[in-house]
Amino acid sequence: MYSLSPVISFHFESFKKKFFRAVFQSLANFHISRYKSYI
């Protein structure tokens, strides 16, 4: 029986990277828009 845990953990890691990158991107865009509104 082949264990699926390495595959699942690999996909979970890539999902976490994409998720955190998307969150960071939206936060950066939010701060940039606020910063531009101050100017």
PDB file of N, CA, C and O in Angstrom:
ATOM      1  N   MET A   1       0.850  -1.198   0.000  1.00  0.00           N
ATOM      2  CA  MET A   1       0.000   0.000   0.000  1.00  0.00           C
ATOM      3  C   MET A   1       0.882   1.243   0.000  1.00  0.00           C
ATOM      4  O   MET A   1       1.686   1.447   0.910  1.00  0.00           O
ATOM      5  N   TYR A   2       0.724   2.065  -1.023  1.00  0.00           N
ATOM      6  CA  TYR A   2       1.530   3.277  -1.118  1.00  0.00           C
ATOM      7  C   TYR A   2       0.921   4.368  -0.250  1.00  0.00           C
ATOM      8  O   TYR A   2      -0.287   4.601  -0.282  1.00  0.00           O
ATOM      9  N   SER A   3       1.769   5.030   0.524  1.00  0.00           N
ATOM     10  CA  SER A   3       1.277   6.085   1.406  1.00  0.00           C
ATOM     11  C   SER A   3       1.132   7.395   0.632  1.00  0.00           C
ATOM     12  O   SER A   3       2.028   7.792  -0.113  1.00  0.00           O
ATOM     13  N   LEU A   4       0.004   8.049   0.818  1.00  0.00           N
ATOM     14  CA  LEU A   4      -0.253   9.296   0.116  1.00  0.00           C
ATOM     15  C   LEU A   4       0.242  10.515   0.894  1.00  0.00           C
ATOM     16  O   LEU A   4       0.172  11.635   0.388  1.00  0.00           O
ATOM     17  N   SER A   5       0.741  10.314   2.115  1.00  0.00           N
ATOM     18  CA  SER A   5       1.088  11.473   2.933  1.00  0.00           C
ATOM     19  C   SER A   5       2.163  12.371   2.311  1.00  0.00           C
ATOM     20  O   SER A   5       2.043  13.591   2.424  1.00  0.00           O
ATOM     21  N   PRO A   6       3.219  11.832   1.652  1.00  0.00           N
ATOM     22  CA  PRO A   6       4.193  12.745   1.043  1.00  0.00           C
ATOM     23  C   PRO A   6       3.555  13.626  -0.031  1.00  0.00           C
ATOM     24  O   PRO A   6       3.847  14.819  -0.113  1.00  0.00           O
ATOM     25  N   VAL A   7       2.689  13.039  -0.849  1.00  0.00           N
ATOM     26  CA  VAL A   7       2.030  13.801  -1.904  1.00  0.00           C
ATOM     27  C   VAL A   7       1.119  14.859  -1.292  1.00  0.00           C
ATOM     28  O   VAL A   7       1.106  16.008  -1.734  1.00  0.00           O
ATOM     29  N   ILE A   8       0.363  14.467  -0.276  1.00  0.00           N
ATOM     30  CA  ILE A   8      -0.558  15.416   0.367  1.00  0.00           C
ATOM     31  C   ILE A   8       0.226  16.551   1.014  1.00  0.00           C
ATOM     32  O   ILE A   8      -0.147  17.717   0.880  1.00  0.00           O
ATOM     33  N   SER A   9       1.304  16.221   1.709  1.00  0.00           N
ATOM     34  CA  SER A   9       2.085  17.275   2.363  1.00  0.00           C
ATOM     35  C   SER A   9       2.721  18.187   1.328  1.00  0.00           C
ATOM     36  O   SER A   9       2.818  19.396   1.541  1.00  0.00           O
ATOM     37  N   PHE A  10       3.162  17.612   0.193  1.00  0.00           N
ATOM     38  CA  PHE A  10       3.756  18.439  -0.856  1.00  0.00           C
ATOM     39  C   PHE A  10       2.719  19.408  -1.415  1.00  0.00           C
ATOM     40  O   PHE A  10       2.995  20.598  -1.567  1.00  0.00           O
ATOM     41  N   HIS A  11       1.521  18.896  -1.724  1.00  0.00           N
ATOM     42  CA  HIS A  11       0.472  19.764  -2.250  1.00  0.00           C
ATOM     43  C   HIS A  11       0.046  20.790  -1.206  1.00  0.00           C
ATOM     44  O   HIS A  11      -0.279  21.928  -1.546  1.00  0.00           O
ATOM     45  N   PHE A  12       0.047  20.393   0.050  1.00  0.00           N
ATOM     46  CA  PHE A  12      -0.335  21.325   1.115  1.00  0.00           C
ATOM     47  C   PHE A  12       0.691  22.446   1.224  1.00  0.00           C
ATOM     48  O   PHE A  12       0.323  23.604   1.423  1.00  0.00           O
ATOM     49  N   GLU A  13       1.984  22.111   1.093  1.00  0.00           N
ATOM     50  CA  GLU A  13       3.022  23.135   1.155  1.00  0.00           C
ATOM     51  C   GLU A  13       2.875  24.121   0.004  1.00  0.00           C
ATOM     52  O   GLU A  13       2.950  25.332   0.214  1.00  0.00           O
ATOM     53  N   SER A  14       2.665  23.614  -1.216  1.00  0.00           N
ATOM     54  CA  SER A  14       2.510  24.513  -2.358  1.00  0.00           C
ATOM     55  C   SER A  14       1.249  25.354  -2.206  1.00  0.00           C
ATOM     56  O   SER A  14       1.229  26.525  -2.586  1.00  0.00           O
ATOM     57  N   PHE A  15       0.182  24.750  -1.643  1.00  0.00           N
ATOM     58  CA  PHE A  15      -1.048  25.505  -1.416  1.00  0.00           C
ATOM     59  C   PHE A  15      -0.806  26.613  -0.402  1.00  0.00           C
ATOM     60  O   PHE A  15      -1.280  27.737  -0.571  1.00  0.00           O
ATOM     61  N   LYS A  16      -0.049  26.281   0.674  1.00  0.00           N
ATOM     62  CA  LYS A  16       0.239  27.303   1.680  1.00  0.00           C
ATOM     63  C   LYS A  16       1.034  28.451   1.067  1.00  0.00           C
ATOM     64  O   LYS A  16       0.773  29.617   1.361  1.00  0.00           O
ATOM     65  N   LYS A  17       2.011  28.120   0.209  1.00  0.00           N
ATOM     66  CA  LYS A  17       2.822  29.175  -0.413  1.00  0.00           C
ATOM     67  C   LYS A  17       1.938  30.065  -1.276  1.00  0.00           C
ATOM     68  O   LYS A  17       2.033  31.291  -1.208  1.00  0.00           O
ATOM     69  N   LYS A  18       1.073  29.449  -2.094  1.00  0.00           N
ATOM     70  CA  LYS A  18       0.185  30.258  -2.944  1.00  0.00           C
ATOM     71  C   LYS A  18      -0.757  31.096  -2.099  1.00  0.00           C
ATOM     72  O   LYS A  18      -1.006  32.263  -2.401  1.00  0.00           O
ATOM     73  N   PHE A  19      -1.279  30.493  -1.035  1.00  0.00           N
ATOM     74  CA  PHE A  19      -2.244  31.197  -0.188  1.00  0.00           C
ATOM     75  C   PHE A  19      -1.596  32.404   0.479  1.00  0.00           C
ATOM     76  O   PHE A  19      -2.143  33.506   0.453  1.00  0.00           O
ATOM     77  N   PHE A  20      -0.410  32.185   1.084  1.00  0.00           N
ATOM     78  CA  PHE A  20       0.251  33.291   1.776  1.00  0.00           C
ATOM     79  C   PHE A  20       0.699  34.361   0.795  1.00  0.00           C
ATOM     80  O   PHE A  20       0.682  35.550   1.114  1.00  0.00           O
ATOM     81  N   ARG A  21       1.106  33.935  -0.419  1.00  0.00           N
ATOM     82  CA  ARG A  21       1.500  34.921  -1.423  1.00  0.00           C
ATOM     83  C   ARG A  21       0.300  35.773  -1.820  1.00  0.00           C
ATOM     84  O   ARG A  21       0.431  36.986  -1.985  1.00  0.00           O
ATOM     85  N   ALA A  22      -0.865  35.151  -1.975  1.00  0.00           N
ATOM     86  CA  ALA A  22      -2.072  35.899  -2.342  1.00  0.00           C
ATOM     87  C   ALA A  22      -2.464  36.858  -1.223  1.00  0.00           C
ATOM     88  O   ALA A  22      -2.826  38.006  -1.483  1.00  0.00           O
ATOM     89  N   VAL A  23      -2.393  36.387   0.025  1.00  0.00           N
ATOM     90  CA  VAL A  23      -2.729  37.259   1.159  1.00  0.00           C
ATOM     91  C   VAL A  23      -1.748  38.424   1.230  1.00  0.00           C
ATOM     92  O   VAL A  23      -2.155  39.570   1.425  1.00  0.00           O
ATOM     93  N   PHE A  24      -0.458  38.135   1.073  1.00  0.00           N
ATOM     94  CA  PHE A  24       0.552  39.190   1.117  1.00  0.00           C
ATOM     95  C   PHE A  24       0.330  40.193  -0.011  1.00  0.00           C
ATOM     96  O   PHE A  24       0.469  41.400   0.184  1.00  0.00           O
ATOM     97  N   GLN A  25      -0.019  39.678  -1.198  1.00  0.00           N
ATOM     98  CA  GLN A  25      -0.254  40.556  -2.339  1.00  0.00           C
ATOM     99  C   GLN A  25      -1.436  41.475  -2.083  1.00  0.00           C
ATOM    100  O   GLN A  25      -1.365  42.671  -2.369  1.00  0.00           O
ATOM    101  N   SER A  26      -2.520  40.932  -1.548  1.00  0.00           N
ATOM    102  CA  SER A  26      -3.696  41.766  -1.292  1.00  0.00           C
ATOM    103  C   SER A  26      -3.399  42.793  -0.199  1.00  0.00           C
ATOM    104  O   SER A  26      -3.845  43.937  -0.290  1.00  0.00           O
ATOM    105  N   LEU A  27      -2.651  42.398   0.829  1.00  0.00           N
ATOM    106  CA  LEU A  27      -2.273  43.350   1.872  1.00  0.00           C
ATOM    107  C   LEU A  27      -1.390  44.455   1.301  1.00  0.00           C
ATOM    108  O   LEU A  27      -1.562  45.628   1.633  1.00  0.00           O
ATOM    109  N   ALA A  28      -0.446  44.077   0.444  1.00  0.00           N
ATOM    110  CA  ALA A  28       0.440  45.077  -0.157  1.00  0.00           C
ATOM    111  C   ALA A  28      -0.365  46.033  -1.022  1.00  0.00           C
ATOM    112  O   ALA A  28      -0.154  47.245  -0.965  1.00  0.00           O
ATOM    113  N   ASN A  29      -1.285  45.507  -1.820  1.00  0.00           N
ATOM    114  CA  ASN A  29      -2.114  46.366  -2.660  1.00  0.00           C
ATOM    115  C   ASN A  29      -2.958  47.297  -1.806  1.00  0.00           C
ATOM    116  O   ASN A  29      -3.136  48.467  -2.146  1.00  0.00           O
ATOM    117  N   PHE A  30      -3.474  46.786  -0.705  1.00  0.00           N
ATOM    118  CA  PHE A  30      -4.291  47.604   0.194  1.00  0.00           C
ATOM    119  C   PHE A  30      -3.470  48.759   0.761  1.00  0.00           C
ATOM    120  O   PHE A  30      -3.926  49.902   0.775  1.00  0.00           O
ATOM    121  N   HIS A  31      -2.245  48.456   1.231  1.00  0.00           N
ATOM    122  CA  HIS A  31      -1.408  49.505   1.807  1.00  0.00           C
ATOM    123  C   HIS A  31      -0.968  50.503   0.735  1.00  0.00           C
ATOM    124  O   HIS A  31      -0.883  51.704   0.991  1.00  0.00           O
ATOM    125  N   ILE A  32      -0.690  49.993  -0.465  1.00  0.00           N
ATOM    126  CA  ILE A  32      -0.274  50.897  -1.548  1.00  0.00           C
ATOM    127  C   ILE A  32      -1.415  51.850  -1.888  1.00  0.00           C
ATOM    128  O   ILE A  32      -1.175  53.038  -2.101  1.00  0.00           O
ATOM    129  N   SER A  33      -2.638  51.358  -1.944  1.00  0.00           N
ATOM    130  CA  SER A  33      -3.760  52.237  -2.264  1.00  0.00           C
ATOM    131  C   SER A  33      -3.976  53.258  -1.152  1.00  0.00           C
ATOM    132  O   SER A  33      -4.291  54.415  -1.430  1.00  0.00           O
ATOM    133  N   ARG A  34      -3.812  52.843   0.105  1.00  0.00           N
ATOM    134  CA  ARG A  34      -3.942  53.796   1.215  1.00  0.00           C
ATOM    135  C   ARG A  34      -2.837  54.838   1.149  1.00  0.00           C
ATOM    136  O   ARG A  34      -3.074  56.023   1.383  1.00  0.00           O
ATOM    137  N   TYR A  35      -1.632  54.392   0.829  1.00  0.00           N
ATOM    138  CA  TYR A  35      -0.497  55.315   0.746  1.00  0.00           C
ATOM    139  C   TYR A  35      -0.718  56.315  -0.386  1.00  0.00           C
ATOM    140  O   TYR A  35      -0.407  57.497  -0.240  1.00  0.00           O
ATOM    141  N   LYS A  36      -1.255  55.846  -1.514  1.00  0.00           N
ATOM    142  CA  LYS A  36      -1.510  56.751  -2.631  1.00  0.00           C
ATOM    143  C   LYS A  36      -2.618  57.741  -2.277  1.00  0.00           C
ATOM    144  O   LYS A  36      -2.588  58.885  -2.729  1.00  0.00           O
ATOM    145  N   SER A  37      -3.574  57.322  -1.490  1.00  0.00           N
ATOM    146  CA  SER A  37      -4.658  58.239  -1.136  1.00  0.00           C
ATOM    147  C   SER A  37      -4.154  59.340  -0.203  1.00  0.00           C
ATOM    148  O   SER A  37      -4.748  60.416  -0.141  1.00  0.00           O
ATOM    149  N   TYR A  38      -3.062  59.078   0.526  1.00  0.00           N
ATOM    150  CA  TYR A  38      -2.507  60.116   1.403  1.00  0.00           C
ATOM    151  C   TYR A  38      -1.805  61.210   0.597  1.00  0.00           C
ATOM    152  O   TYR A  38      -1.777  62.371   1.006  1.00  0.00           O
ATOM    153  N   ILE A  39      -1.243  60.831  -0.542  1.00  0.00           N
ATOM    154  CA  ILE A  39      -0.468  61.797  -1.337  1.00  0.00           C
ATOM    155  C   ILE A  39      -1.406  62.828  -1.976  1.00  0.00           C
ATOM    156  O   ILE A  39      -0.947  63.725  -2.683  1.00  0.00           O
TER     157      ILE A  39
END
